[in-house]
Amino acid sequence: MIIPLSLEDTGVVEQIWSLQHTAYRLEALAVGLTEYPPLPETFDSIRNSDELFYGQLSDDGGLIGAIATITEPVNGELEITRLMVHSDYLRQGIGTALVQYVLDSHAHITKFVVTAGISNTPAVALYKRHGFVPCEVVSYVAGTQLTLFRLNR
């Protein structure tokens, strides 16, 4: 089940923080980093974020995947800022369900933007399956590159 997540709930924020750190390590490996910079996110920075979070819950209520967007579109585009899936639940359609949830929940929005590591083949494939088109490559930390994807529907 995918639901909006409340950043007022301490337990939810702790689960987001934990999930993000786990997913970040996997992302670093996927883009070829042998050493990755520390993730600057803290409990407080997530709790005070102006993003909207949605989460996929397991049968026992644990957070196994999450996606976030900016609160309001900028120049008519809604940015997907984070997508993370717990390593125990990879390749089970959770990322797909989360992206589809955001697209369906924002049916009035016609333009979306997201970035993914150029070497992160699963993420690139996921966004392309949803109709996102690669538009630009930007450099990121330690020589890695990100692809900027746009969806116009």
N, C-alpha and C positions, 0 to 999 in steps of 0.2 A: 504494500500500500504506500502510495506517495502522498505526503501531506506537507503543507507549509510548516516551517519550523520557527518556533519563537525564540528569539535571542534573549528574551527575558528569563527563560528557563535555564538555570545553571547546569542541569544535567544534559540538556540539549547542546549547550555551548561546549561543554567538556567532550561530548561525543563528536561534534564537528571538529574540534581541535585535534583530537586523537586520530580521527579518520583522515584529516588533511595531512597530518605528519606521516602517516603510513603511506598514503597515496603519493605524497611528494617524493618519498624515497624511490618508489617504483617509477615515477615519471623521470626522475634523474637518471636512473638506469636505462630507461627506454630511450632517452635522448643522448646517451653515451657518456654521461658524466661519471667518472670513477670517484671523484670527490665532489660533493655538492655543497653549495653555500648554505649556511643555516637558514631555515625558514623563519622570517621575522615575526610571523604570527604568534600572538599570545592569546590567552583566554580573553583578556580585556579588549584586544584589537578586534577579535571576532565579535564579541558581545556589543561593541560600540560601532560595528560596521554599519554602513548605510545600504548594505545589500539585502536582497530578499533571498532567503534560503528555503529550499524544498528538499525533503528527504524521503528515501526509500527505507521502510522499516522491515525488519525480519519478522517472522511469526511471533517471536518473543518480545518484540518492541524495540530491539536494538537498531541503531542507525547503520545501514550497510552501504548506503550511497547517498550522495548529496549533490545538488546543483545550486548555483547562486546566480542572480542577475543584479544589475544595477537597479535602483529603485525606479527611476524614470528614464525613458529613452532620451538619448542625446542626438540631436539632429535627425530625429525620427528613427534611430536605430537602438534596439535593445541589446545590450551586451551581456552575454553569458560570461561571467567572470570566473567561475570555478565549476569543475565537474570532478567528482572523486568517487571511487568505488573501492570498498574494502577488498583487500587481496584475496580473501577467502571466497569472494563472490564474483570474481572476474569471469568474463565470457558467458554470463548468464542473462544478458539482455538488460541489465540494470541501467547502464549508461544510456542505452537506446531509449528505455522507458522514461528516464529523467529528462532527456532532451525533448522527447515527444510531449511530455507533460508541460514543459515550459512553452513549447510552440502552441499547444492546444489551449493553455491557460492565458495566452496573450494573443488570441485570435484577431484582435483589433490591430496588432502590430504587424507591419508588412516587411520590416527590415530588421535583421539580426546580425550580430557580429560576435566572433569568438576567435581565440588564438589557441594553437596547439603546437607542440614541439614538432619540427619538421621531420624528425626521426621517430616520432611516436606513431608508428603505423596504425595501431588500433584506433587511436583518437582521430587521426586523419581520415581513416575509412569510415568511422562513425559519423563524422560531420558531413562527409561527402554523401553518405547514404541518405541523409536528411536534406540534401539539396544545397548544402553550403558549398560555395565556390572559393577556391584559393585565390587571393587577390594580391598578396604582398608577403614578402619574407623580411623579417626584422631580426637583427642580432640581439642576443640575450646574454646572460652571464656565461663566462668561461667558454666563449666561442660557440655556444649553441645558437640555433636559429629557431624562430617561431614563424609559423605561417598564420597570417590573418585570413580568416574565412568570412565571407558574407553570404547571407541568404536574403533574397528579395522574393517575396511571394505575393 
